[in-house]
């Protein structure tokens, strides 16, 4: 069953500075800041919310269709998607642009200086949800502002249920716009900080927001997640982890679990636990798409974590 994943595809360049920024940035000279850091360690990761969600949904056996805009430098990522058998039928190249990318420099105290270039992502409104065939479910994850607005409206017009996942895109919208997208959606997913921000922007309580959709899901990191559905709140435990390596992309892995559970008509208790498990598996490896458990390994770990089988 095809699931349309609207969001970004991006390159993440992560560099490590073998010292501490505080030794090189003078507080009284911030107004004339001019610094250069030698970064002997660097890696390039494949990322973006749509890419990460689709990667995890594919691990579960789903059929994700990525809808995104990319630049002329996308070739390495395109080869990766092809090797993973992830469809590029709804991936549009924007001539004269770069693919969205983040440049992240980390010091030995895990402080980060990040520059993000949206590039082709700013043209996501050129894609139309209604151009995709045979879609059972969708998600609108962080992307270009106009693209997110359009895609929410298009899902509603096409009568395709979808998850609204504002994430780091939330500051792009005012309260009225956010409320309109919530009302167009069938499901909303947020982390606990984003939930506070959405309430502040809309003037609505979490319960009021949950009443606008079939289910509202709020993640709480190591404290698990809460699912507001049918007038009640389900408390979902976090799946156990062997080690915490890198939280990058954990929210996207969680959302893949939600999509899989919804499209396969799993109950919310199981859907929430599967989403939690996908986040736990991801956090044990570096980068958003370097974990590669088999479907059997996911099922075995689910049973070990929660005491019953998928």
N, C-alpha and C positions, 0 to 999 in steps of 0.2 A: 504494500500500500504506500503510494508515493506521498512524501511529506515535503512541502516547500519551505526551504530555509532562507529567509530574507535577512541579509546582513552583510558584513564586511569579509573580504579576503585580504590578508595583509602579510607582509614580511616583518618579522621582528629581529632586529640586529641587537644582540646583547653583548656588551663589552664590560670587562672587569678591570678596574683601576686598582693596582696593588698597593694602595695607601688609603688615607682617609681624606675626604674632601675638606674637612675642617683644618687640615694642615696647609691648605693651599688657597682657601677662600678667606680673605680678611674681612671681618664684619664691618670695619670702618671704611672699607674701600669698595663696598658693593656698588656704589654709584658709578664707579669706573672699572667694573669687573671685566677682566680680560685674562682668561685662564685656558690652559691646554693640558690635557691628561694623556699620558702614554698608557695605552690599553693593550698589553700583549696578548690577552685572551679575548677571543671573540667567537661567537657562533651565530648562525642565522637560522631562525626557526620559521616554519610555516604556521601562520596563525590567522587572526580575524575571527570574529564570533561565528560567522556562517561556516567557515572552514572547520573550526573546532567542533561545533555542534554536529555537522554532517559526519565528521570523522568518527565521533563517538556513536552516533546513531547507526552507522555502518557496522561498527563492531558488534552491535546488538542484533544485527540482521535486518535492520530497517532499510528503507529505500529513500534516502534523502536526495532532494533536488536542490542544488544551491542556486539562489538568485542573487547576483552581485555584479558590480561593475569593477573592471580591472584595467590596468595600464598596459603599455606596450612592452614592459619588462617582465611580464607574467610567465614567460615560458618555463622556467624551472618549476613553478607551482603547478602549471598546467600538466607537465609531465608527471608530477606526483599524483595529481587527481586521477589521471588516466591509469596509472599503475594501481591505484586503490579502487578502480572501477566506480568512481564518483562522477556522475553526470555533469557535464559542462554546458548542457543545452540552454540553460538560462543565465549563463555567465556572459556578460557583454564587455567587449573591449572599447575603451574610450580613446580614440586617437589623440596623440600628443600629450598623454598623461602618464604618470607613474601609478603603479599599484600602491594602495595605502601602505604605509610602513612606519614602524616605530624604531627609534634609535635610543637605546637604553644603556646608560653607563652606571655601573654599580661599584661602590667602594667596599672596603673590607668591613665596614660597619653595616652593610646592606642598605645604605642610603642610595637613592637613585636620582639621576638627572635624566629626564626623558624628553625627547622631541618627537612629535607625531606629525606626519605629513598625510593628510587625508587623500590627496590625489584624486583618483577616479571615483573614490567613494562619494565624493560630493555630487556625482552625477547619477546616483542610484535611482533617482526619480525617472530615469529613462526606461527602466524596466517596469513592466506591468504584470501584476500577479495573474491577471486574466489570460495572459498569453501562454501560461503553463497548463498542460493537459493532465486530466485524471489525478487531481490533487485531493487527498482525503483530509489533510490537516496542514496547518502552516504555523510559522512563528515569525514575528517581526522583532528582530534583535537590533542592537545598536548599529547605525548606518548613517548615511546622509540625512539631514533634517527633512528635506522635502520627500525623500524616498520613504522614510518611516511614516510620515503623514499619509502619503499616497497609498502605500501598501496596506495600511490598516483599513482605509476606506475601500480599497479594491477587494480585500478579503471579504468584507461585509457585503459588498455589492454582488460578489460571486457566490455568496452564501456558503463560504468555506470556513469552518471553525478555525480559530487561530489563537496562539499565545501572544500576548503583548509583553515584551521583555525590554523595557526602556534602558536599563543598565546605565552605563556611563553616558548615554545619549540624553538622559533626562534634563540636564541643564539647558538643552537646546529649545525647550518648550516651556510655555507659560502654563498656569494651572488650567485654564479653559481648554487648551489644546490637549493636555494630558488627560483631562476628564473625558474629552470626546473620544480619544483612542481607547481608554478603558471601556467605555460604553460600546464601542464597536467590537471589542474583543470578546472571546468566550472564556479566556483564562488570562491571568496576570501572574508573572513571577518576578520576584524582587529579592535582594538580600536585605538584611535588617536595616542597614543604613539607608538604602534606597527607599525602603518602606517609610522611614521617617521623613525623607525628603518629599516623597509623593504626597504624604499627608499634609505637609507644610505647604506645598505648592497648590494643592486642590482645596484645602480647607476641610477635607473629609477624613473621618476616622478610618482605621483599617477595616472595621466591621462594615462601615458604609460602603467602602470601595469593594469589599468582597460581595456585597449584595448586588453589585452591578454585573457580576460575572458568574459563570458556573463554578469556578474555583479560583481562589487566590493563594499562591504558594510563596511563603517567605522563608528563605534560608537563613540559618544562624551559625554558620561555621561548624565548629566542633560541638555545638549544642543541638545539632540536627536541624529540623525544619518544622514549620507549622503550615498546615493546609486548612484553609477556611472553605468549607463546602457544605451546602445544604443547611445553613444556619448553625453549624457547629465547627469546632476547631480540632483537627487531628494533630497530635504531637508525634512527629516521626523522629526516631533516634538516628544519630549519625552512625555510619558504618565504621567499624574499627579499621585503623590503618597501621601498617608495620613501621613506617617512618614518614615524616613530613619533609619532602624534598623541595617542592615548588608549587605554590597555589595557583600559578598562572593557568588559566583555562579550566579551573575546577567548576566554576559556575556554568560554563558551556557544557561540560560533561554531564552535570546535573540536569541541565535542560534537555539533553538528548534522552536521558532516562524518562523524563516527564513525557516527551513526545512519543516515545516508544510505548509507554504505559497507556496513554490516552488513545492512540491509534489502534492499539490491540485490545481495548476495552478491559484493561486490568482494573481492579478496585484501587481506590486511592491509597489505602494502606500499603499495598504492594508497589504501586507506582512511585510513591514517595520513598520507599526503601530502595527500590532499584535506582532512582535518581541519586540518592545518597551514596549508594555503592559505587556508581560511576564516578562521582566526585572523589571518593576515597581512593579508587584505583588510579585516577589521574594524579593526585597529589603526591604519589609515591615515585613519580618520575619527573625529570626536568623537561620543560617545554609543554606546549599544548597538545602535541600530536605524536609523542614518542612512546607512549604506552601501547601495547599491542596484545592484550589478552584475547584468547579464543572465546567463542560463545560458550563452550563447555566450561572454561575456566571461570567465566563470569557467573554461570549458573551454580557451579560448585561453591564459589565464594559467597554467593547470595545465601545459599543454604547454611553455610558455616556461620555467617554473620547473623542471620535472622531466624534460623531454626525451622525453615520450611523451604520448599523448592518453588521456583518460578512456575 
